[in-house]
Amino acid sequence: MKFSILVNEGPYTHEASDTAYQFAKAVLAKGHEIFRIFFYHDGVNNATRLTTPPQDDRNIVSRWSKLAQENNLDLVVCVAAAQRRGIVDEGEMKRNGKDATNLAPGFRISGLGQLIEAGIQSDRLVVFGD
Amino acid sequence: MLHIVNKSPYDRPALNSVLATAEGGTILLIEDGVFAAVKGGAEEAKVKAAMAKFKFYALQSDLEARGMADRVIDGVTVTDYAGFVDLVAEHKTCQSWL
């Protein structure tokens, strides 16, 4: 079965990022496919590579990057939500005249249409947030 | 439909909203939502009454994280993440009551 996941909450806030991650792992372990994981609202904060939690704490961002790399996942960050919160890739840096990028590996910035497409293309869309 | 509730009934009205508006189905309690599954809680009678219309599940790791794994109301099925995935797959639609 084809799943997509929507993450609406930032990391280290309540529990949504952790639950979404554990759920994604369980989906893959069951042999299902993940069409896309979409990060919206404060969920875009899951995509900053500058996150530096204490060494004995989980690194939520790099955990997403690793999961994406190992399973060839499509992690998409909403562009408008990302601009508001300072999540920047090469293209956004140039377009908005910024002096740095911080998008973590495995993520890409795109539009809300990607969420709509995920809803259409997937058998199930599961939402995690506050 | 699968109703996913992630907020405590002692904090937010999410569970009440499900019980008030949904015809029936399955309710999965995750994150702070698992507080609704605690035996002896003020919400226990409401949850038990709702079992006539709804099947209740609670996520094991979230119960354990809160020290509630051995205090679950009879009739609430404790499940893991694999079971969470199965519940989503088994139900045609799922609603997260955020």
gemmi code that builds the backbone of each chain (N, CA, C; Angstrom):
import gemmi

chains = {
    "A": [
        ("MET", (0.840, -1.196, 0.000), (0.000, 0.000, 0.000), (0.881, 1.255, 0.000)),
        ("LYS", (0.354, 2.309, -0.630), (1.135, 3.539, -0.750), (0.707, 4.545, 0.323)),
        ("PHE", (1.666, 4.984, 1.148), (1.395, 5.924, 2.233), (2.046, 7.278, 1.932)),
        ("SER", (1.432, 8.343, 2.402), (2.127, 9.619, 2.541), (1.899, 10.140, 3.949)),
        ("ILE", (2.822, 10.991, 4.389), (2.792, 11.483, 5.761), (2.911, 12.999, 5.737)),
        ("LEU", (2.085, 13.663, 6.547), (2.142, 15.120, 6.672), (2.585, 15.465, 8.094)),
        ("VAL", (3.654, 16.260, 8.208), (4.175, 16.661, 9.520), (3.960, 18.171, 9.679)),
        ("ASN", (3.150, 18.547, 10.658), (2.776, 19.959, 10.840), (3.423, 20.613, 12.049)),
        ("GLU", (4.268, 19.887, 12.748), (4.846, 20.421, 13.988), (6.357, 20.321, 13.943)),
        ("GLY", (7.032, 21.297, 14.554), (8.489, 21.312, 14.571), (9.061, 20.245, 15.485)),
        ("PRO", (10.373, 20.009, 15.380), (11.021, 19.030, 16.246), (11.168, 19.571, 17.662)),
        ("TYR", (11.274, 18.682, 18.621), (11.506, 19.061, 20.026), (10.402, 19.975, 20.570)),
        ("THR", (9.193, 19.837, 20.049), (8.088, 20.664, 20.523), (7.172, 19.799, 21.396)),
        ("HIS", (6.305, 19.026, 20.771), (5.579, 18.026, 21.539), (6.148, 16.662, 21.151)),
        ("GLU", (5.438, 15.950, 20.321), (5.921, 14.598, 20.009), (5.705, 14.236, 18.542)),
        ("ALA", (5.106, 15.150, 17.782), (4.656, 14.796, 16.436), (5.792, 14.332, 15.518)),
        ("SER", (6.938, 15.020, 15.575), (8.062, 14.633, 14.712), (8.530, 13.220, 15.034)),
        ("ASP", (8.574, 12.912, 16.330), (9.010, 11.580, 16.753), (8.004, 10.518, 16.331)),
        ("THR", (6.730, 10.807, 16.556), (5.699, 9.833, 16.185), (5.705, 9.601, 14.676)),
        ("ALA", (5.816, 10.688, 13.915), (5.813, 10.564, 12.454), (7.000, 9.724, 11.983)),
        ("TYR", (8.152, 9.942, 12.607), (9.355, 9.184, 12.239), (9.181, 7.698, 12.554)),
        ("GLN", (8.710, 7.401, 13.762), (8.512, 5.997, 14.139), (7.465, 5.341, 13.245)),
        ("PHE", (6.424, 6.108, 12.903), (5.382, 5.579, 12.028), (5.957, 5.290, 10.633)),
        ("ALA", (6.759, 6.215, 10.115), (7.368, 6.030, 8.790), (8.230, 4.772, 8.767)),
        ("LYS", (9.013, 4.585, 9.828), (9.855, 3.385, 9.900), (9.012, 2.116, 9.912)),
        ("ALA", (7.907, 2.154, 10.661), (7.031, 0.985, 10.746), (6.344, 0.707, 9.403)),
        ("VAL", (5.983, 1.761, 8.686), (5.377, 1.597, 7.355), (6.341, 0.847, 6.438)),
        ("LEU", (7.604, 1.286, 6.445), (8.616, 0.655, 5.587), (8.893, -0.779, 6.036)),
        ("ALA", (8.940, -0.997, 7.360), (9.209, -2.342, 7.894), (8.116, -3.324, 7.490)),
        ("LYS", (6.902, -2.806, 7.314), (5.770, -3.643, 6.915), (5.769, -3.924, 5.417)),
        ("GLY", (6.701, -3.324, 4.690), (6.784, -3.565, 3.254), (5.919, -2.637, 2.426)),
        ("HIS", (5.345, -1.604, 3.061), (4.567, -0.619, 2.313), (5.508, 0.405, 1.675)),
        ("GLU", (4.940, 1.196, 0.783), (5.717, 2.247, 0.120), (5.357, 3.610, 0.719)),
        ("ILE", (6.351, 4.486, 0.855), (6.056, 5.876, 1.244), (6.253, 6.750, 0.011)),
        ("PHE", (5.149, 7.314, -0.454), (5.188, 8.140, -1.662), (5.878, 9.473, -1.362)),
        ("ARG", (5.537, 10.064, -0.215), (6.128, 11.368, 0.120), (5.901, 11.680, 1.598)),
        ("ILE", (6.841, 12.417, 2.192), (6.613, 13.008, 3.516), (6.676, 14.516, 3.335)),
        ("PHE", (5.571, 15.177, 3.691), (5.462, 16.618, 3.454), (5.528, 17.367, 4.784)),
        ("PHE", (6.348, 18.399, 4.828), (6.538, 19.190, 6.049), (5.919, 20.572, 5.842)),
        ("TYR", (4.975, 20.898, 6.729), (4.171, 22.105, 6.550), (4.120, 22.868, 7.881)),
        ("HIS", (3.745, 24.120, 7.835), (3.692, 24.952, 9.057), (5.031, 24.834, 9.807)),
        ("ASP", (4.985, 24.729, 11.150), (6.237, 24.612, 11.906), (6.977, 23.309, 11.601)),
        ("GLY", (6.329, 22.402, 10.915), (6.983, 21.152, 10.525), (8.211, 21.381, 9.663)),
        ("VAL", (8.297, 22.546, 8.989), (9.457, 22.823, 8.138), (10.750, 22.904, 8.963)),
        ("ASN", (10.602, 23.172, 10.274), (11.799, 23.235, 11.130), (12.475, 21.880, 11.299)),
        ("ASN", (11.827, 20.809, 10.835), (12.471, 19.494, 10.800), (13.599, 19.460, 9.772)),
        ("ALA", (13.713, 20.493, 8.938), (14.599, 20.430, 7.780), (15.814, 21.348, 7.874)),
        ("THR", (16.134, 21.877, 9.052), (17.347, 22.699, 9.144), (18.542, 21.859, 9.592)),
        ("ARG", (19.566, 21.867, 8.771), (20.761, 21.060, 9.082), (21.587, 21.681, 10.205)),
        ("LEU", (21.229, 22.893, 10.651), (21.984, 23.567, 11.717), (21.556, 23.117, 13.115)),
        ("THR", (20.534, 22.274, 13.182), (20.091, 21.725, 14.470), (21.246, 21.029, 15.182)),
        ("THR", (21.456, 21.387, 16.454), (22.530, 20.765, 17.235), (22.031, 20.390, 18.627)),
        ("PRO", (21.348, 19.258, 18.737), (20.878, 18.831, 20.060), (22.049, 18.318, 20.899)),
        ("PRO", (21.888, 18.210, 22.231), (22.943, 17.610, 23.059), (23.297, 16.215, 22.541)),
        ("GLN", (24.535, 15.805, 22.793), (25.023, 14.553, 22.200), (24.238, 13.323, 22.629)),
        ("ASP", (23.667, 13.376, 23.849), (22.921, 12.200, 24.303), (21.449, 12.257, 23.916)),
        ("ASP", (21.071, 13.245, 23.121), (19.688, 13.359, 22.653), (19.616, 12.918, 21.198)),
        ("ARG", (18.449, 12.512, 20.772), (18.260, 12.151, 19.361), (18.400, 13.386, 18.485)),
        ("ASN", (18.957, 13.206, 17.289), (19.005, 14.310, 16.325), (17.881, 14.087, 15.317)),
        ("ILE", (16.777, 14.779, 15.531), (15.573, 14.544, 14.733), (15.829, 14.841, 13.255)),
        ("VAL", (16.588, 15.895, 12.971), (16.811, 16.289, 11.576), (17.672, 15.258, 10.839)),
        ("SER", (18.813, 14.920, 11.430), (19.693, 13.972, 10.731), (19.058, 12.581, 10.649)),
        ("ARG", (18.168, 12.294, 11.592), (17.429, 11.029, 11.551), (16.527, 10.966, 10.315)),
        ("TRP", (15.860, 12.084, 10.000), (15.059, 12.156, 8.770), (15.956, 11.983, 7.544)),
        ("SER", (17.101, 12.707, 7.550), (18.000, 12.654, 6.390), (18.461, 11.227, 6.137)),
        ("LYS", (18.811, 10.532, 7.217), (19.307, 9.160, 7.106), (18.206, 8.231, 6.583)),
        ("LEU", (17.007, 8.401, 7.131), (15.885, 7.558, 6.687), (15.610, 7.770, 5.198)),
        ("ALA", (15.704, 9.032, 4.766), (15.457, 9.361, 3.358), (16.516, 8.737, 2.463)),
        ("GLN", (17.772, 8.859, 2.914), (18.877, 8.328, 2.114), (18.777, 6.813, 1.989)),
        ("GLU", (18.491, 6.151, 3.098), (18.467, 4.683, 3.103), (17.287, 4.105, 2.334)),
        ("ASN", (16.204, 4.873, 2.247), (14.989, 4.333, 1.630), (14.532, 5.122, 0.415)),
        ("ASN", (15.398, 6.039, -0.037), (15.096, 6.845, -1.207), (13.749, 7.559, -1.071)),
        ("LEU", (13.548, 8.224, 0.071), (12.273, 8.895, 0.339), (12.277, 10.312, -0.216)),
        ("ASP", (11.072, 10.798, -0.517), (10.887, 12.165, -0.994), (10.407, 13.029, 0.174)),
        ("LEU", (11.316, 13.813, 0.759), (10.967, 14.703, 1.870), (10.790, 16.110, 1.310)),
        ("VAL", (9.561, 16.623, 1.363), (9.269, 17.910, 0.737), (8.875, 18.939, 1.792)),
        ("VAL", (9.483, 20.114, 1.693), (9.234, 21.219, 2.617), (8.426, 22.285, 1.886)),
        ("CYS", (7.351, 22.746, 2.500), (6.514, 23.788, 1.889), (7.306, 25.089, 1.757)),
        ("VAL", (7.330, 25.645, 0.559), (8.169, 26.813, 0.288), (7.739, 28.048, 1.077)),
        ("ALA", (6.445, 28.315, 1.137), (5.973, 29.524, 1.833), (6.218, 29.425, 3.335)),
        ("ALA", (5.965, 28.238, 3.886), (6.217, 28.014, 5.313), (7.712, 28.096, 5.599)),
        ("ALA", (8.539, 27.614, 4.655), (9.989, 27.629, 4.824), (10.534, 29.054, 4.780)),
        ("GLN", (10.024, 29.870, 3.858), (10.481, 31.263, 3.751), (10.210, 32.021, 5.046)),
        ("ARG", (9.014, 31.803, 5.589), (8.657, 32.505, 6.839), (9.589, 32.139, 7.977)),
        ("ARG", (10.053, 30.881, 7.986), (10.822, 30.388, 9.130), (12.318, 30.285, 8.860)),
        ("GLY", (12.756, 30.788, 7.696), (14.187, 30.818, 7.418), (14.785, 29.472, 7.094)),
        ("ILE", (14.048, 28.638, 6.394), (14.599, 27.379, 5.878), (14.942, 27.640, 4.411)),
        ("VAL", (16.225, 27.553, 4.072), (16.706, 28.094, 2.793), (17.558, 27.066, 2.052)),
        ("ASP", (17.267, 26.889, 0.767), (18.165, 26.098, -0.081), (18.865, 27.050, -1.060)),
        ("GLU", (19.652, 26.513, -1.956), (20.433, 27.322, -2.896), (19.538, 28.279, -3.702)),
        ("GLY", (18.477, 27.743, -4.244), (17.573, 28.535, -5.081), (16.907, 29.657, -4.305)),
        ("GLU", (16.445, 29.351, -3.102), (15.784, 30.355, -2.261), (16.774, 31.425, -1.797)),
        ("MET", (18.020, 31.001, -1.567), (19.052, 31.959, -1.155), (19.237, 33.028, -2.230)),
        ("LYS", (19.340, 32.557, -3.480), (19.561, 33.492, -4.587), (18.326, 34.350, -4.814)),
        ("ARG", (17.159, 33.709, -4.811), (15.914, 34.419, -5.117), (15.618, 35.511, -4.092)),
        ("ASN", (15.941, 35.232, -2.831), (15.589, 36.167, -1.758), (16.790, 36.965, -1.241)),
        ("GLY", (17.942, 36.858, -1.928), (19.104, 37.657, -1.544), (19.642, 37.331, -0.159)),
        ("LYS", (19.610, 36.054, 0.223), (20.151, 35.644, 1.526), (21.621, 35.241, 1.370)),
        ("ASP", (22.329, 35.141, 2.515), (23.766, 34.853, 2.452), (24.117, 33.438, 2.909)),
        ("ALA", (23.094, 32.578, 3.078), (23.388, 31.224, 3.558), (22.257, 30.258, 3.200)),
        ("THR", (22.568, 28.986, 3.281), (21.542, 27.950, 3.133), (21.596, 27.049, 4.363)),
        ("ASN", (20.472, 26.416, 4.675), (20.461, 25.512, 5.827), (19.597, 24.276, 5.623)),
        ("LEU", (19.171, 24.014, 4.399), (18.319, 22.839, 4.162), (19.137, 21.561, 4.352)),
        ("ALA", (18.611, 20.670, 5.172), (19.317, 19.423, 5.478), (19.291, 18.477, 4.281)),
        ("PRO", (20.291, 17.567, 4.187), (20.339, 16.596, 3.095), (19.071, 15.740, 3.058)),
        ("GLY", (18.629, 15.436, 1.863), (17.465, 14.561, 1.717), (16.149, 15.304, 1.623)),
        ("PHE", (16.151, 16.606, 1.974), (14.943, 17.417, 1.873), (14.982, 18.240, 0.582)),
        ("ARG", (13.817, 18.597, 0.069), (13.746, 19.569, -1.010), (12.598, 20.528, -0.730)),
        ("ILE", (12.737, 21.759, -1.214), (11.702, 22.780, -1.017), (10.822, 22.827, -2.257)),
        ("SER", (9.516, 22.750, -2.042), (8.593, 22.830, -3.168), (7.255, 23.376, -2.689)),
        ("GLY", (6.251, 23.311, -3.538), (4.980, 23.960, -3.224), (3.935, 23.025, -2.645)),
        ("LEU", (2.839, 23.637, -2.258), (1.738, 22.923, -1.624), (1.095, 21.894, -2.577)),
        ("GLY", (1.291, 22.113, -3.881), (0.774, 21.150, -4.857), (1.318, 19.755, -4.618)),
        ("GLN", (2.530, 19.702, -4.039), (3.153, 18.409, -3.748), (2.370, 17.644, -2.675)),
        ("LEU", (1.746, 18.405, -1.763), (0.907, 17.767, -0.740), (-0.385, 17.251, -1.370)),
        ("ILE", (-0.962, 18.066, -2.237), (-2.199, 17.648, -2.912), (-1.938, 16.393, -3.738)),
        ("GLU", (-0.806, 16.404, -4.463), (-0.459, 15.234, -5.273), (-0.275, 13.990, -4.404)),
        ("ALA", (0.363, 14.195, -3.234), (0.565, 13.062, -2.312), (-0.781, 12.497, -1.876)),
        ("GLY", (-1.736, 13.386, -1.626), (-3.070, 12.935, -1.230), (-3.760, 12.160, -2.321)),
        ("ILE", (-3.541, 12.584, -3.561), (-4.189, 11.917, -4.695), (-3.504, 10.586, -5.010)),
        ("GLN", (-2.182, 10.586, -4.996), (-1.422, 9.416, -5.436), (-1.344, 8.301, -4.387)),
        ("SER", (-1.550, 8.658, -3.107), (-1.368, 7.668, -2.043), (-2.693, 7.046, -1.627)),
        ("ASP", (-2.616, 5.794, -1.137), (-3.804, 5.142, -0.589), (-4.187, 5.749, 0.753)),
        ("ARG", (-3.175, 6.179, 1.518), (-3.432, 6.748, 2.834), (-2.532, 7.964, 3.052)),
        ("LEU", (-3.108, 9.014, 3.648), (-2.336, 10.192, 4.060), (-2.542, 10.351, 5.564)),
        ("VAL", (-1.474, 10.242, 6.326), (-1.584, 10.292, 7.786), (-0.942, 11.593, 8.287)),
        ("VAL", (-1.684, 12.318, 9.127), (-1.268, 13.650, 9.567), (-0.748, 13.601, 11.003)),
        ("PHE", (0.396, 14.237, 11.230), (0.953, 14.348, 12.584), (1.182, 15.824, 12.890)),
        ("GLY", (0.787, 16.240, 14.085), (0.962, 17.651, 14.423), (0.535, 17.923, 15.841)),
        ("ASP", (0.363, 19.186, 16.136), (-0.007, 19.576, 17.496), (-1.515, 19.685, 17.595)),
    ],
    "B": [
        ("MET", (-14.056, 4.633, 9.892), (-12.934, 5.574, 9.896), (-12.062, 5.365, 11.136)),
        ("LEU", (-10.767, 5.601, 10.947), (-9.839, 5.569, 12.083), (-9.649, 7.000, 12.604)),
        ("HIS", (-9.968, 7.196, 13.874), (-9.787, 8.508, 14.506), (-8.515, 8.462, 15.343)),
        ("ILE", (-7.549, 9.312, 15.008), (-6.286, 9.340, 15.745), (-6.325, 10.539, 16.691)),
        ("VAL", (-6.214, 10.264, 17.985), (-6.297, 11.329, 19.006), (-4.965, 11.405, 19.739)),
        ("ASN", (-4.321, 12.575, 19.680), (-2.984, 12.707, 20.290), (-2.942, 13.710, 21.447)),
        ("LYS", (-4.112, 14.137, 21.911), (-4.126, 15.082, 23.032), (-4.899, 14.500, 24.209)),
        ("SER", (-4.428, 14.805, 25.413), (-5.084, 14.317, 26.621), (-6.493, 14.889, 26.728)),
        ("PRO", (-7.465, 14.068, 27.141), (-8.827, 14.586, 27.338), (-8.897, 15.553, 28.520)),
        ("TYR", (-7.832, 15.585, 29.334), (-7.790, 16.509, 30.468), (-7.199, 17.860, 30.060)),
        ("ASP", (-6.829, 17.975, 28.782), (-6.166, 19.176, 28.281), (-6.911, 19.793, 27.105)),
        ("ARG", (-7.352, 18.946, 26.199), (-7.972, 19.432, 24.956), (-9.269, 18.668, 24.673)),
        ("PRO", (-10.137, 19.247, 23.877), (-11.424, 18.590, 23.611), (-11.411, 17.589, 22.449)),
        ("ALA", (-10.225, 17.187, 21.974), (-10.162, 16.341, 20.768), (-11.000, 15.067, 20.899)),
        ("LEU", (-10.809, 14.338, 21.995), (-11.551, 13.080, 22.150), (-13.051, 13.354, 22.262)),
        ("ASN", (-13.395, 14.388, 23.024), (-14.814, 14.757, 23.135), (-15.411, 15.075, 21.773)),
        ("SER", (-14.624, 15.733, 20.924), (-15.105, 16.083, 19.583), (-15.405, 14.829, 18.772)),
        ("VAL", (-14.525, 13.826, 18.884), (-14.767, 12.570, 18.166), (-16.065, 11.942, 18.667)),
        ("LEU", (-16.195, 11.835, 19.979), (-17.349, 11.153, 20.560), (-18.642, 11.898, 20.244)),
        ("ALA", (-18.540, 13.222, 20.128), (-19.742, 14.018, 19.895), (-20.166, 14.039, 18.430)),
        ("THR", (-19.209, 13.829, 17.524), (-19.534, 14.032, 16.108), (-19.486, 12.769, 15.252)),
        ("ALA", (-18.698, 11.773, 15.660), (-18.557, 10.589, 14.811), (-19.619, 9.550, 15.131)),
        ("GLU", (-20.040, 8.843, 14.108), (-21.075, 7.811, 14.270), (-20.524, 6.585, 14.984)),
        ("GLY", (-19.232, 6.369, 14.811), (-18.601, 5.165, 15.354), (-17.304, 4.935, 14.632)),
        ("GLY", (-16.706, 3.771, 14.821), (-15.444, 3.470, 14.165), (-14.390, 3.071, 15.174)),
        ("THR", (-13.161, 3.419, 14.843), (-12.037, 3.036, 15.695), (-11.319, 4.288, 16.182)),
        ("ILE", (-10.958, 4.306, 17.447), (-10.193, 5.425, 18.004), (-8.827, 4.907, 18.441)),
        ("LEU", (-7.779, 5.517, 17.893), (-6.411, 5.178, 18.309), (-5.863, 6.324, 19.144)),
        ("LEU", (-5.496, 6.025, 20.382), (-4.942, 7.029, 21.290), (-3.420, 6.972, 21.216)),
        ("ILE", (-2.801, 8.113, 20.866), (-1.338, 8.194, 20.795), (-0.879, 9.424, 21.585)),
        ("GLU", (0.444, 9.510, 21.787), (1.034, 10.654, 22.503), (0.234, 10.911, 23.795)),
        ("ASP", (-0.083, 12.180, 24.116), (-0.825, 12.456, 25.353), (-2.266, 11.932, 25.299)),
        ("GLY", (-2.704, 11.518, 24.129), (-4.049, 10.943, 24.002), (-4.224, 9.694, 24.845)),
        ("VAL", (-3.106, 9.007, 25.158), (-3.204, 7.761, 25.927), (-3.726, 7.993, 27.354)),
        ("PHE", (-3.707, 9.240, 27.817), (-4.241, 9.489, 29.167), (-5.733, 9.138, 29.249)),
        ("ALA", (-6.418, 9.128, 28.115), (-7.832, 8.735, 28.119), (-7.996, 7.251, 28.437)),
        ("ALA", (-6.928, 6.475, 28.260), (-7.000, 5.021, 28.436), (-6.632, 4.583, 29.844)),
        ("VAL", (-6.390, 5.544, 30.728), (-5.904, 5.184, 32.067), (-7.059, 4.803, 33.001)),
        ("LYS", (-6.921, 3.640, 33.585), (-7.905, 3.120, 34.534), (-7.982, 4.030, 35.761)),
        ("GLY", (-9.189, 4.299, 36.190), (-9.366, 5.127, 37.386), (-9.390, 6.617, 37.103)),
        ("GLY", (-9.179, 6.991, 35.854), (-9.211, 8.408, 35.492), (-10.647, 8.924, 35.437)),
        ("ALA", (-10.786, 10.239, 35.498), (-12.118, 10.850, 35.468), (-12.840, 10.583, 34.143)),
        ("GLU", (-12.074, 10.248, 33.106), (-12.667, 10.010, 31.791), (-13.032, 8.540, 31.570)),
        ("GLU", (-12.727, 7.688, 32.529), (-12.913, 6.251, 32.323), (-14.366, 5.885, 31.970)),
        ("ALA", (-15.305, 6.443, 32.706), (-16.716, 6.109, 32.463), (-17.133, 6.506, 31.045)),
        ("LYS", (-16.642, 7.664, 30.611), (-16.990, 8.142, 29.265), (-16.415, 7.214, 28.187)),
        ("VAL", (-15.168, 6.807, 28.394), (-14.519, 5.905, 27.429), (-15.249, 4.564, 27.393)),
        ("LYS", (-15.582, 4.042, 28.562), (-16.282, 2.749, 28.624), (-17.643, 2.830, 27.945)),
        ("ALA", (-18.355, 3.925, 28.164), (-19.661, 4.090, 27.523), (-19.502, 4.171, 26.004)),
        ("ALA", (-18.407, 4.804, 25.560), (-18.179, 4.976, 24.118), (-17.809, 3.662, 23.437)),
        ("MET", (-17.411, 2.675, 24.228), (-17.042, 1.382, 23.637), (-18.216, 0.694, 22.949)),
        ("ALA", (-19.426, 1.148, 23.224), (-20.598, 0.607, 22.531), (-20.549, 0.977, 21.042)),
        ("LYS", (-19.924, 2.110, 20.732), (-19.880, 2.589, 19.338), (-18.479, 2.536, 18.725)),
        ("PHE", (-17.462, 2.574, 19.587), (-16.091, 2.676, 19.071), (-15.219, 1.541, 19.600)),
        ("LYS", (-14.266, 1.123, 18.767), (-13.194, 0.246, 19.244), (-12.026, 1.134, 19.656)),
        ("PHE", (-11.448, 0.882, 20.814), (-10.359, 1.714, 21.316), (-9.014, 0.996, 21.261)),
        ("TYR", (-8.030, 1.697, 20.768), (-6.643, 1.238, 20.794), (-5.775, 2.315, 21.446)),
        ("ALA", (-4.654, 1.906, 22.053), (-3.695, 2.874, 22.609), (-2.288, 2.413, 22.260)),
        ("LEU", (-1.421, 3.370, 21.977), (-0.064, 3.058, 21.526), (0.832, 2.721, 22.731)),
        ("GLN", (1.386, 1.532, 22.670), (2.139, 0.983, 23.804), (3.302, 1.870, 24.244)),
        ("SER", (4.120, 2.317, 23.287), (5.310, 3.084, 23.662), (4.938, 4.407, 24.331)),
        ("ASP", (3.802, 4.992, 23.931), (3.376, 6.242, 24.573), (2.812, 5.983, 25.965)),
        ("LEU", (2.165, 4.833, 26.153), (1.733, 4.441, 27.508), (2.953, 4.234, 28.394)),
        ("GLU", (3.946, 3.507, 27.876), (5.147, 3.215, 28.665), (5.906, 4.493, 29.019)),
        ("ALA", (5.996, 5.412, 28.062), (6.730, 6.663, 28.298), (6.110, 7.467, 29.435)),
        ("ARG", (4.826, 7.230, 29.684), (4.113, 7.972, 30.736), (3.855, 7.114, 31.973)),
        ("GLY", (4.425, 5.911, 31.991), (4.269, 5.042, 33.157), (2.859, 4.505, 33.336)),
        ("MET", (2.124, 4.394, 32.243), (0.706, 4.015, 32.331), (0.408, 2.629, 31.740)),
        ("ALA", (1.454, 1.906, 31.332), (1.232, 0.668, 30.578), (0.481, -0.398, 31.384)),
        ("ASP", (0.606, -0.360, 32.706), (-0.083, -1.386, 33.522), (-1.385, -0.852, 34.114)),
        ("ARG", (-1.863, 0.257, 33.601), (-3.091, 0.859, 34.148), (-4.090, 1.159, 33.047)),
        ("VAL", (-4.202, 0.246, 32.078), (-5.060, 0.515, 30.924), (-6.473, -0.033, 31.174)),
        ("ILE", (-7.462, 0.743, 30.820), (-8.874, 0.363, 30.965), (-9.143, -0.938, 30.205)),
        ("ASP", (-9.866, -1.860, 30.834), (-10.244, -3.113, 30.160), (-11.038, -2.791, 28.897)),
        ("GLY", (-10.689, -3.446, 27.811), (-11.398, -3.196, 26.561), (-10.625, -2.294, 25.614)),
        ("VAL", (-9.595, -1.628, 26.128), (-8.710, -0.850, 25.253), (-7.575, -1.773, 24.813)),
        ("THR", (-7.405, -1.933, 23.520), (-6.355, -2.799, 23.000), (-5.044, -2.027, 22.899)),
        ("VAL", (-3.997, -2.569, 23.486), (-2.681, -1.927, 23.412), (-1.974, -2.426, 22.156)),
        ("THR", (-1.420, -1.488, 21.392), (-0.793, -1.866, 20.125), (0.547, -1.151, 19.948)),
        ("ASP", (1.391, -1.656, 19.049), (2.685, -1.031, 18.765), (2.618, -0.296, 17.422)),
        ("TYR", (3.758, 0.216, 16.956), (3.748, 0.978, 15.698), (3.344, 0.120, 14.499)),
        ("ALA", (3.725, -1.167, 14.529), (3.310, -2.070, 13.436), (1.788, -2.175, 13.418)),
        ("GLY", (1.197, -2.235, 14.618), (-0.258, -2.278, 14.719), (-0.895, -0.963, 14.276)),
        ("PHE", (-0.231, 0.141, 14.551), (-0.659, 1.469, 14.100), (-0.755, 1.475, 12.568)),
        ("VAL", (0.288, 0.970, 11.918), (0.302, 0.911, 10.451), (-0.848, 0.036, 9.949)),
        ("ASP", (-1.042, -1.108, 10.595), (-2.135, -2.006, 10.195), (-3.497, -1.321, 10.331)),
        ("LEU", (-3.685, -0.587, 11.425), (-4.969, 0.101, 11.635), (-5.224, 1.112, 10.511)),
        ("VAL", (-4.176, 1.849, 10.129), (-4.332, 2.822, 9.040), (-4.668, 2.100, 7.737)),
        ("ALA", (-3.986, 0.966, 7.507), (-4.205, 0.219, 6.266), (-5.610, -0.394, 6.222)),
        ("GLU", (-6.088, -0.842, 7.388), (-7.390, -1.532, 7.448), (-8.567, -0.577, 7.273)),
        ("HIS", (-8.383, 0.677, 7.658), (-9.472, 1.652, 7.544), (-9.296, 2.477, 6.272)),
        ("LYS", (-10.388, 2.683, 5.562), (-10.299, 3.383, 4.284), (-9.870, 4.842, 4.478)),
        ("THR", (-10.288, 5.426, 5.596), (-9.938, 6.824, 5.865), (-9.426, 6.954, 7.307)),
        ("CYS", (-8.554, 7.969, 7.521), (-8.127, 8.243, 8.889), (-8.131, 9.751, 9.117)),
        ("GLN", (-8.488, 10.132, 10.334), (-8.579, 11.561, 10.685), (-7.756, 11.795, 11.936)),
        ("SER", (-6.779, 12.678, 11.847), (-6.024, 13.074, 13.047), (-6.702, 14.292, 13.646)),
        ("TRP", (-7.190, 14.153, 14.873), (-7.947, 15.237, 15.522), (-6.977, 16.170, 16.231)),
        ("LEU", (-6.299, 17.026, 15.459), (-5.277, 17.904, 16.011), (-5.898, 19.161, 16.604)),
    ],
}
model = gemmi.Model(1)
for chain_id, residues in chains.items():
    chain = gemmi.Chain(chain_id)
    for i, (resn, *xyz) in enumerate(residues, 1):
        res = gemmi.Residue()
        res.name, res.seqid = resn, gemmi.SeqId(i, " ")
        for name, pos in zip(("N", "CA", "C"), xyz):
            atom = gemmi.Atom()
            atom.name, atom.element = name, gemmi.Element(name[0])
            atom.pos, atom.b_iso = gemmi.Position(*pos), 0.0
            res.add_atom(atom)
        chain.add_residue(res)
    model.add_chain(chain)
structure = gemmi.Structure()
structure.add_model(model)
structure.setup_entities()
